[in-house]
Amino acid sequence: MKASCLLVFAGIKTYFCRQMLSDRHYMRDSYEPSRNGGVSVMTWLLSAIIAGFVLQNVFLRWFNAGEFFNNSFALSPYAIGTGKVWTLLTYGFLHDPRNLLHILANVLAIYFLGRELIPLLGTRRFVSVYLAAVATGGVLWLATNWHTQGLVLGASAAACSLLIIYAGFFPHRPITFLLFFILPVTLKPKHIAITLLLLDLAGFAFYEVLGAASPFGVAHSAHLGGMLAGWVYFRYVHDRAWHFAWPRRRAHAGRRAVATDLHADEADDQADLPLATRDLRAEVDRILDKINSEGFGALTPEEKRLLDSAKDLLSRR
């Protein structure tokens, strides 16, 4: 209920801000790409996963060098022991080259969950959470399997993380999916998340901890690591304000200066506004950028109150 209210509140605030600034050319030019940024992030992410799968098959089937490729980019105690720390992330973009269902299931899960979560998290947070889930899943898998000669690959840790976050936002929203790609089944996200958690806990306790291989080759510890990352984000991070000092803000300011030069008449109109109104528009400008890049949950209470002020000003015009 709390999450649903937050989503409605976010939508109302964003609507009023966009209406207030819709007459400004530079705001329309800068807002629209940010609003569609989630699409390009998802495209790049899924393209990287598919490209990894293609490269695996090329090295395996054309050059008979599948073992070399796995040793270089899949996660294993051997890879970490030889200094290949990048495998903590790259393993999440690889899949079993002999199992098309492995990559298909992960790609579909990431796509359908990601397109719902990117507008809520913002592109930066989404990418950060995705990579953190991959790394956390890899660390937990390494801690459990350090004395083995196995390896792990796949984006399942990230998919599990997104599922936990989605279930946190929409625990009761019905989801219909095809069981075995044939039978339609409708479940609530919280039930799916709990079932998956229990299955992975059982597999972790009865197989991995005991040094036995899972009958389906599932890396339960990696799944649990991804779920942990998703839960920590939703429970402790999402509602907190955090950002990085990216140079994008300066570049964005430069684009605004150019837009002002190109639309001198609009700049003159803006100069005629009272100082308090100009300051309010500038602050709303900044808050819109923050919502687009980091999600509504990143706003501070003061910024939310300022949006209330902007709404009141709009209603008096």
C-alpha positions as CSV (number, residue, x, y, z in Angstrom):
1,M,0.0,0.0,0.0
2,K,2.8,2.4,0.9
3,A,4.6,1.7,-2.3
4,S,1.5,2.2,-4.4
5,C,0.8,5.6,-2.7
6,L,4.4,6.6,-3.4
7,L,4.0,5.7,-7.1
8,V,0.8,7.7,-7.4
9,F,2.4,10.6,-5.6
10,A,5.4,10.5,-7.9
11,G,3.2,10.5,-11.0
12,I,1.2,13.5,-9.8
13,K,4.3,15.5,-8.9
14,T,6.0,14.7,-12.3
15,Y,2.8,15.8,-14.1
16,F,2.6,19.2,-12.4
17,C,6.3,19.9,-13.0
18,R,6.1,19.0,-16.7
19,Q,2.9,21.1,-17.1
20,M,4.6,24.1,-15.4
21,L,7.6,24.0,-17.7
22,S,6.0,22.7,-21.0
23,D,6.2,26.1,-22.5
24,R,10.0,26.1,-22.4
25,H,11.8,24.7,-25.4
26,Y,14.9,23.6,-23.7
27,M,12.9,21.7,-21.1
28,R,11.1,19.7,-23.8
29,D,14.3,18.9,-25.5
30,S,16.1,17.8,-22.4
31,Y,13.3,16.0,-20.7
32,E,12.2,13.7,-23.5
33,P,15.5,11.8,-24.0
34,S,15.7,11.3,-20.2
35,R,12.2,9.9,-20.1
36,N,13.1,7.4,-22.8
37,G,16.5,6.7,-21.3
38,G,15.2,3.4,-19.8
39,V,14.6,2.0,-23.3
40,S,18.2,2.6,-24.4
41,V,19.6,1.2,-21.1
42,M,17.5,-1.9,-21.5
43,T,18.5,-2.2,-25.2
44,W,22.2,-2.0,-24.3
45,L,21.9,-4.4,-21.4
46,L,20.1,-7.1,-23.4
47,S,22.4,-6.5,-26.4
48,A,25.4,-7.1,-24.2
49,I,23.9,-10.4,-22.8
50,I,23.1,-11.6,-26.3
51,A,26.5,-10.6,-27.6
52,G,28.2,-12.5,-24.8
53,F,26.2,-15.6,-25.8
54,V,27.1,-15.2,-29.4
55,L,30.8,-14.8,-28.6
56,Q,30.7,-17.9,-26.4
57,N,29.3,-20.0,-29.3
58,V,31.9,-18.5,-31.8
59,F,34.8,-19.4,-29.5
60,L,33.3,-22.8,-28.8
61,R,32.2,-23.9,-32.2
62,W,34.4,-22.1,-34.6
63,F,37.7,-21.9,-32.8
64,N,37.3,-24.8,-30.3
65,A,38.4,-22.4,-27.6
66,G,35.4,-22.5,-25.3
67,E,37.6,-23.3,-22.3
68,F,39.8,-20.3,-22.9
69,F,36.8,-18.0,-23.2
70,N,35.3,-19.4,-19.9
71,N,38.6,-19.1,-18.1
72,S,38.8,-15.5,-19.1
73,F,35.3,-14.2,-18.5
74,A,33.3,-16.8,-16.5
75,L,33.5,-16.6,-12.7
76,S,35.5,-19.4,-10.9
77,P,38.0,-19.7,-8.1
78,Y,40.7,-20.2,-10.7
79,A,39.9,-16.9,-12.4
80,I,39.8,-14.9,-9.2
81,G,43.0,-16.7,-8.0
82,T,44.8,-15.6,-11.2
83,G,43.8,-12.0,-10.8
84,K,40.8,-11.9,-13.2
85,V,38.7,-9.8,-10.9
86,W,36.5,-8.5,-13.8
87,T,34.9,-11.9,-13.9
88,L,32.8,-10.9,-10.9
89,L,30.8,-8.9,-13.4
90,T,31.4,-10.4,-16.8
91,Y,30.0,-13.8,-15.7
92,G,26.6,-12.1,-15.6
93,F,26.7,-11.5,-19.3
94,L,27.4,-15.2,-20.3
95,H,25.2,-18.2,-20.4
96,D,25.4,-21.9,-21.1
97,P,26.1,-22.0,-24.9
98,R,24.5,-25.4,-25.2
99,N,21.3,-24.4,-23.5
100,L,19.2,-21.8,-25.3
101,L,16.5,-21.9,-22.5
102,H,19.1,-20.6,-20.0
103,I,19.6,-17.3,-21.8
104,L,16.0,-17.0,-23.0
105,A,14.6,-17.2,-19.4
106,N,17.0,-14.6,-18.1
107,V,16.5,-12.2,-21.0
108,L,12.7,-12.4,-20.7
109,A,12.8,-11.9,-16.9
110,I,15.2,-8.9,-17.1
111,Y,13.2,-7.3,-19.9
112,F,9.7,-7.6,-18.3
113,L,10.9,-6.7,-14.8
114,G,13.3,-4.0,-16.0
115,R,10.8,-2.0,-18.0
116,E,8.7,-1.7,-14.9
117,L,11.5,-0.8,-12.6
118,I,13.5,1.7,-14.7
119,P,10.9,4.4,-14.4
120,L,10.8,4.0,-10.6
121,L,14.6,3.7,-10.0
122,G,16.0,5.9,-12.7
123,T,18.6,4.6,-15.2
124,R,21.6,5.2,-12.9
125,R,20.1,3.4,-10.0
126,F,18.9,0.5,-12.1
127,V,22.3,-0.1,-13.6
128,S,23.9,0.2,-10.2
129,V,21.6,-2.3,-8.6
130,Y,21.9,-4.6,-11.6
131,L,25.7,-4.7,-11.4
132,A,25.7,-4.8,-7.6
133,A,23.4,-7.9,-7.7
134,V,25.7,-9.6,-10.2
135,A,28.7,-8.9,-8.0
136,T,27.0,-9.9,-4.8
137,G,25.8,-13.2,-6.3
138,G,29.3,-13.9,-7.5
139,V,30.9,-13.2,-4.1
140,L,28.4,-15.5,-2.3
141,W,29.0,-18.2,-4.9
142,L,32.8,-17.9,-4.5
143,A,32.5,-18.0,-0.7
144,T,30.5,-21.2,-1.0
145,N,32.5,-22.9,-3.8
146,W,36.0,-21.6,-3.2
147,H,37.5,-25.1,-2.9
148,T,35.8,-26.5,-6.0
149,Q,36.9,-26.5,-9.6
150,G,33.6,-25.3,-10.9
151,L,32.5,-22.0,-12.6
152,V,29.4,-20.0,-12.8
153,L,27.8,-17.9,-15.5
154,G,24.4,-16.4,-16.2
155,A,22.3,-13.3,-15.4
156,S,20.1,-15.2,-12.9
157,A,21.5,-13.2,-9.9
158,A,20.4,-9.9,-11.4
159,A,17.1,-11.3,-12.5
160,C,16.4,-12.5,-8.9
161,S,17.4,-9.1,-7.6
162,L,14.9,-7.4,-9.9
163,L,12.2,-9.8,-8.9
164,I,12.7,-9.0,-5.2
165,I,12.5,-5.3,-5.9
166,Y,9.5,-5.7,-8.1
167,A,7.7,-7.8,-5.4
168,G,8.6,-5.0,-2.9
169,F,6.8,-2.4,-5.0
170,F,4.0,-4.5,-6.3
171,P,3.5,-7.5,-3.9
172,H,-0.2,-8.1,-5.0
173,R,-0.1,-7.2,-8.7
174,P,-1.1,-10.3,-10.6
175,I,1.4,-11.7,-13.1
176,T,0.5,-14.1,-15.8
177,F,3.2,-16.2,-17.4
178,L,3.5,-19.4,-19.4
179,L,4.6,-22.4,-17.4
180,F,7.0,-24.4,-19.6
181,F,5.9,-21.8,-22.3
182,I,2.6,-23.6,-22.6
183,L,0.4,-23.3,-19.5
184,P,-0.8,-19.8,-18.4
185,V,-0.4,-19.3,-14.7
186,T,-1.3,-16.2,-12.7
187,L,0.5,-15.5,-9.4
188,K,1.3,-12.6,-7.2
189,P,4.9,-11.3,-7.2
190,K,5.3,-11.8,-3.4
191,H,4.3,-15.5,-3.8
192,I,6.8,-16.0,-6.7
193,A,9.6,-14.3,-4.7
194,I,8.9,-16.3,-1.6
195,T,8.7,-19.6,-3.5
196,L,12.0,-18.9,-5.4
197,L,13.7,-17.9,-2.1
198,L,12.6,-21.1,-0.4
199,L,13.8,-23.2,-3.3
200,D,17.2,-21.6,-3.4
201,L,17.6,-21.8,0.3
202,A,16.8,-25.5,0.1
203,G,19.2,-26.0,-2.8
204,F,21.9,-24.0,-1.0
205,A,21.6,-25.9,2.2
206,F,21.2,-29.4,0.8
207,Y,23.6,-29.2,-2.2
208,E,26.1,-26.4,-2.3
209,V,26.9,-26.3,1.4
210,L,27.5,-30.0,1.3
211,G,29.7,-29.8,-1.7
212,A,27.2,-31.6,-4.0
213,A,26.1,-30.4,-7.5
214,S,22.6,-29.3,-7.9
215,P,20.6,-31.7,-10.1
216,F,19.7,-28.9,-12.5
217,G,23.1,-27.1,-12.4
218,V,21.6,-24.1,-10.5
219,A,23.9,-21.8,-8.7
220,H,21.6,-21.3,-5.7
221,S,24.2,-19.2,-3.8
222,A,24.4,-16.7,-6.7
223,H,20.6,-16.4,-6.7
224,L,20.6,-15.7,-3.0
225,G,23.2,-13.1,-3.4
226,G,21.2,-11.3,-6.0
227,M,18.1,-11.5,-3.8
228,L,20.0,-10.1,-0.9
229,A,21.2,-7.1,-3.0
230,G,17.6,-6.4,-4.2
231,W,16.2,-6.6,-0.7
232,V,18.9,-4.3,0.7
233,Y,18.3,-1.8,-2.0
234,F,14.5,-1.8,-1.6
235,R,14.6,-1.8,2.2
236,Y,17.4,0.6,3.0
237,V,18.5,2.5,-0.1
238,H,15.6,3.4,-2.4
239,D,14.0,6.1,-0.2
240,R,17.4,7.7,0.6
241,A,18.8,10.5,-1.5
242,W,22.1,9.6,-3.1
243,H,23.8,10.7,-6.3
244,F,27.2,10.8,-7.9
245,A,28.9,14.0,-9.1
246,W,28.7,13.2,-12.8
247,P,30.1,15.8,-15.2
248,R,26.7,15.5,-17.0
249,R,25.2,18.3,-14.9
250,R,27.8,20.8,-16.3
251,A,27.2,19.5,-19.8
252,H,23.4,19.9,-19.3
253,A,24.0,23.4,-18.0
254,G,25.9,24.1,-21.2
255,R,23.0,22.9,-23.3
256,R,20.6,25.2,-21.4
257,A,22.9,28.2,-22.1
258,V,22.9,27.4,-25.9
259,A,19.1,27.0,-25.8
260,T,18.8,30.4,-24.1
261,D,20.9,32.0,-26.8
262,L,18.8,30.4,-29.6
263,H,15.6,31.6,-28.0
264,A,16.4,35.2,-26.9
265,D,12.7,36.1,-26.7
266,E,12.0,33.4,-24.2
267,A,15.0,34.5,-22.1
268,D,13.7,38.0,-22.1
269,D,10.3,36.8,-20.9
270,Q,12.0,34.8,-18.2
271,A,14.0,37.9,-17.1
272,D,10.7,39.8,-16.6
273,L,9.5,37.3,-14.1
274,P,9.8,38.1,-10.4
275,L,13.0,36.8,-8.8
276,A,11.2,34.3,-6.5
277,T,9.4,32.8,-9.6
278,R,12.7,32.5,-11.5
279,D,14.4,30.8,-8.5
280,L,11.4,28.4,-8.2
281,R,11.6,27.5,-11.9
282,A,15.3,26.9,-11.6
283,E,14.9,24.6,-8.6
284,V,12.0,22.7,-10.3
285,D,14.3,22.4,-13.3
286,R,17.0,20.7,-11.1
287,I,14.5,18.4,-9.4
288,L,13.1,17.2,-12.7
289,D,16.6,16.2,-13.7
290,K,17.0,14.4,-10.5
291,I,13.7,12.5,-10.9
292,N,14.7,11.5,-14.5
293,S,18.1,10.2,-13.6
294,E,17.7,8.8,-10.1
295,G,14.0,8.1,-9.6
296,F,11.4,9.9,-7.4
297,G,12.6,8.1,-4.3
298,A,15.8,10.1,-4.4
299,L,14.1,13.4,-3.6
300,T,14.5,14.9,-0.1
301,P,11.5,16.1,1.9
302,E,12.6,19.7,1.2
303,E,12.5,19.0,-2.6
304,K,9.1,17.4,-2.3
305,R,7.8,20.5,-0.5
306,L,9.2,22.7,-3.2
307,L,7.2,20.7,-5.8
308,D,4.1,21.5,-3.7
309,S,5.0,25.2,-4.0
310,A,5.4,24.8,-7.8
311,K,2.0,23.2,-8.0
312,D,0.4,26.0,-6.0
313,L,2.0,28.6,-8.2
314,L,0.6,26.8,-11.3
315,S,-2.9,26.7,-9.9
316,R,-2.9,30.5,-9.4
317,R,-1.8,31.3,-12.9
